[in-house]
C-alpha cells in the first residue's frame, strides 16, 4: 500500500479510537474533578475533545494510570498516526504482532501501533493492564512530543533532582527535557518520584502542558477536525 492509500484507509480509524483524539467535543463536564489539581486543564482538554473519561461525566482522576490508558493519552492527544509510514506488502502490523500481551480487539490496540511507529519505545513485554510509573509516562510522552513536533535536539544543563539515583538511566534525558520545557515539575523536596504510579489527573495535566508547549513552536501542526466518540473502557 502506498503512502496516499494508507493515509486514506487509516484517517478515520486513527481518530476514532485514540484517547485524546477529537472526542467529547460537547456535553457535560466531568463531575468528579472537584478539588483536583489541574481541574481547569482537564476540563479544557475535554471541551476541546482531547480526553475522554470512564463515562460521559466521570474521569476517575485519582485512579492509577495503566499502560493502556497512558499510551492512548499520548497517541491520541499528540495525534500520532501511520500517515507517513509505509509497510512492505502493505500489511500493517497488529498490536499483538508487536506486543504479545496486547489484544487486537481492545480499545487501546491502535494507539499502541501508532505510538510504536512514531518513536515511542514501548517494550515488547508490556502489560497493558499494569500501572504506569511517572518516569515511564514522562519518557513516552517526551518521545511522542518530540516526534509529533519534529523538535530539534537541545543541549541543556541538567537540573538537580534529589532522588536522581532512583531514575531509570535511559529515562534521564527525557525527564530532564520535560523539566526544562515545563511539562513536569519536581515536588517541594526537589524529588521526581520516578517509580510512583501516576494518576489519570496527573497524566492529563502533563498532556495539556505538552500540547501547550507544542502550540508555541513555530511549526506547530494545525488542529484536526473534531470526531465524537464514546467513553474509555477500563483496561482489561
C-alpha positions as CSV (number, residue, x, y, z in Angstrom):
1,X,0.0,0.0,0.0
2,X,1.4,3.4,-0.9
3,X,1.5,6.3,1.5
4,X,-1.5,8.0,0.0
5,X,-3.6,4.9,0.2
6,X,-2.5,4.1,3.7
7,X,-3.4,7.7,4.8
8,X,-6.9,7.4,3.4
9,X,-7.5,4.0,4.9
10,X,-6.4,4.9,8.4
11,X,-7.5,8.5,8.8
12,X,-10.9,7.8,10.3
13,X,-9.8,4.8,12.4
14,X,-6.9,6.7,13.9
15,X,-9.1,9.4,15.3
16,X,-12.0,7.2,16.4
17,X,-10.0,5.0,18.8
18,X,-7.4,7.4,20.2
19,X,-7.8,8.7,23.7
20,X,-7.2,12.4,23.2
21,X,-8.3,12.3,19.6
22,X,-11.0,14.9,18.9
23,X,-13.5,13.3,21.3
24,X,-16.2,14.6,23.7
25,X,-16.5,17.9,21.8
26,X,-19.7,18.7,23.6
27,X,-21.6,17.5,26.7
28,X,-21.5,18.0,30.4
29,X,-18.2,18.5,32.3
30,X,-16.7,15.7,34.3
31,X,-18.5,15.6,37.7
32,X,-15.6,14.1,39.7
33,X,-12.9,16.8,39.4
34,X,-13.9,19.0,42.4
35,X,-10.7,19.8,44.3
36,X,-8.5,18.0,41.8
37,X,-5.2,19.9,41.0
38,X,-5.3,20.9,37.3
39,X,-9.0,20.7,37.0
40,X,-9.2,23.6,34.6
41,X,-6.6,21.9,32.3
42,X,-8.5,18.6,32.3
43,X,-11.8,20.4,31.6
44,X,-10.1,22.3,28.8
45,X,-8.9,19.1,27.2
46,X,-12.4,17.6,27.4
47,X,-14.0,20.7,26.0
48,X,-11.6,20.5,23.0
49,X,-12.3,16.8,22.6
50,X,-8.8,15.8,23.7
51,X,-9.5,13.4,26.5
52,X,-12.4,11.1,27.5
53,X,-13.4,9.5,30.8
54,X,-14.6,6.2,32.1
55,X,-18.1,7.6,31.4
56,X,-19.5,10.7,29.8
57,X,-19.4,12.6,33.2
58,X,-16.7,10.7,35.1
59,X,-12.9,11.0,34.6
60,X,-11.8,8.9,37.6
61,X,-8.9,11.4,38.3
62,X,-7.3,9.7,41.3
63,X,-7.1,6.3,39.7
64,X,-3.6,5.0,38.8
65,X,-2.9,5.2,35.1
66,X,-2.5,1.9,33.3
67,X,-0.1,1.3,30.4
68,X,-3.1,1.0,28.1
69,X,-4.5,4.3,29.2
70,X,-1.2,6.1,29.2
71,X,-0.3,5.1,25.6
72,X,-3.8,6.1,24.5
73,X,-3.4,9.5,26.1
74,X,-0.1,10.0,24.3
75,X,-1.0,8.6,20.9
76,X,-4.4,10.3,20.8
77,X,-3.5,13.6,22.4
78,X,-0.5,14.1,20.1
79,X,-2.3,12.7,17.1
80,X,0.3,10.1,16.3
81,X,-0.8,8.1,13.2
82,X,0.6,5.9,10.4
83,X,0.0,8.5,7.7
84,X,3.8,8.9,7.0
85,X,4.6,5.2,7.4
86,X,4.9,2.6,4.6
87,X,4.9,-1.1,5.1
88,X,6.2,-4.0,3.0
89,X,3.4,-5.7,1.1
90,X,1.0,-3.1,2.5
91,X,0.4,-5.1,5.7
92,X,0.1,-3.0,8.9
93,X,1.3,-5.0,11.9
94,X,-1.3,-5.5,14.6
95,X,-0.9,-4.7,18.3
96,X,-0.3,-8.4,19.2
97,X,2.3,-8.6,16.4
98,X,4.3,-6.0,18.3
99,X,3.2,-6.7,21.9
100,X,2.2,-10.3,22.6
101,X,0.2,-9.4,25.7
102,X,-2.0,-6.9,23.8
103,X,-5.3,-7.8,22.3
104,X,-6.1,-6.7,18.8
105,X,-9.7,-6.2,19.7
106,X,-9.0,-4.0,22.6
107,X,-9.8,-0.2,22.7
108,X,-6.2,0.6,23.1
109,X,-4.8,-1.6,20.2
110,X,-4.5,1.1,17.6
111,X,-2.9,3.5,20.0
112,X,-0.1,1.0,20.7
113,X,0.6,0.6,17.0
114,X,0.6,4.3,16.3
115,X,2.9,5.0,19.2
116,X,5.3,2.3,18.3
117,X,5.7,3.6,14.7
118,X,6.1,7.1,16.0
119,X,9.2,6.6,18.1
120,X,7.6,5.7,21.4
121,X,9.8,2.9,22.7
122,X,7.3,0.6,24.4
123,X,8.9,-2.7,25.4
124,X,7.7,-5.8,23.7
125,X,6.8,-7.4,27.0
126,X,4.5,-4.5,28.1
127,X,1.4,-5.5,30.1
128,X,-1.4,-3.1,29.0
129,X,-3.2,-3.5,32.3
130,X,-0.2,-2.8,34.6
131,X,0.2,0.5,36.3
132,X,2.4,3.1,34.6
133,X,5.1,4.9,36.6
134,X,5.7,8.6,36.5
135,X,9.1,8.2,34.8
136,X,7.7,5.8,32.2
137,X,4.9,8.2,31.3
138,X,7.2,11.1,31.1
139,X,9.6,9.2,28.9
140,X,6.9,8.1,26.5
141,X,5.3,11.5,26.4
142,X,8.5,13.2,25.5
143,X,9.3,10.7,22.8
144,X,5.8,11.3,21.3
145,X,6.0,15.0,21.7
146,X,9.4,15.3,20.0
147,X,8.2,13.1,17.1
148,X,4.9,15.0,16.7
149,X,6.5,18.4,16.8
150,X,9.7,17.4,14.9
151,X,11.6,19.1,17.7
152,X,15.3,19.6,17.4
153,X,17.9,18.1,19.8
154,X,18.7,20.5,22.6
155,X,21.7,20.8,24.9
156,X,20.6,21.7,28.4
157,X,22.2,21.9,31.8
158,X,20.7,19.1,33.9
159,X,18.5,20.2,36.7
160,X,19.4,18.8,40.2
161,X,16.9,16.0,41.2
162,X,17.0,15.0,44.8
163,X,16.1,11.3,44.1
164,X,18.1,11.1,40.8
165,X,19.5,7.8,41.9
166,X,16.1,6.2,41.6
167,X,15.7,7.2,37.9
168,X,15.9,4.6,35.2
169,X,19.1,5.5,33.3
170,X,17.7,5.6,29.8
171,X,14.8,7.8,31.0
172,X,17.0,10.6,32.5
173,X,17.4,12.6,29.2
174,X,13.6,12.6,28.6
175,X,12.9,13.7,32.2
176,X,15.4,16.5,32.1
177,X,13.9,17.8,28.8
178,X,10.4,17.6,30.4
179,X,11.6,19.6,33.3
180,X,13.3,22.2,31.1
181,X,10.2,22.6,28.9
182,X,7.9,23.0,31.9
183,X,5.9,19.8,31.2
184,X,6.7,18.3,34.6
185,X,7.9,19.7,37.9
186,X,9.7,18.4,41.0
187,X,7.9,18.3,44.3
188,X,8.6,20.6,47.3
189,X,11.5,18.4,48.3
190,X,13.1,18.6,44.8
191,X,12.2,15.0,44.1
192,X,10.7,13.5,41.0
193,X,9.3,10.2,42.5
194,X,10.1,8.3,39.3
195,X,8.8,4.9,40.5
196,X,5.5,6.2,41.8
197,X,2.3,5.4,40.0
198,X,1.0,8.4,38.0
199,X,-2.7,9.2,38.3
200,X,-5.0,9.9,35.4
201,X,-5.3,13.5,36.5
202,X,-1.5,14.0,36.7
203,X,-1.1,12.4,33.3
204,X,-3.8,14.6,31.7
205,X,-2.2,17.7,33.1
206,X,1.1,16.7,31.7
207,X,-0.5,16.1,28.3
208,X,-2.1,19.5,28.4
209,X,1.2,21.2,29.2
210,X,2.9,19.2,26.4
211,X,0.3,20.3,23.9
212,X,0.6,24.0,25.1
213,X,4.4,23.7,24.6
214,X,3.8,22.3,21.1
215,X,1.5,25.2,20.2
216,X,4.2,27.7,21.0
217,X,6.6,26.1,18.5
218,X,6.9,27.9,15.1
219,X,5.9,24.9,13.0
220,X,3.1,23.6,15.3
221,X,0.7,21.3,13.5
222,X,-2.8,22.5,12.6
223,X,-5.6,21.1,14.8
224,X,-7.6,18.2,13.4
225,X,-11.3,18.3,13.0
226,X,-13.5,17.0,15.8
227,X,-14.6,13.4,15.9
228,X,-17.1,12.4,18.5
229,X,-16.6,9.1,20.4
230,X,-17.7,7.2,23.5
231,X,-16.1,6.8,26.9
232,X,-13.0,5.0,27.6
233,X,-13.4,1.4,28.7
234,X,-11.4,0.0,31.6
235,X,-8.2,-1.7,30.7
236,X,-8.5,-5.5,30.6
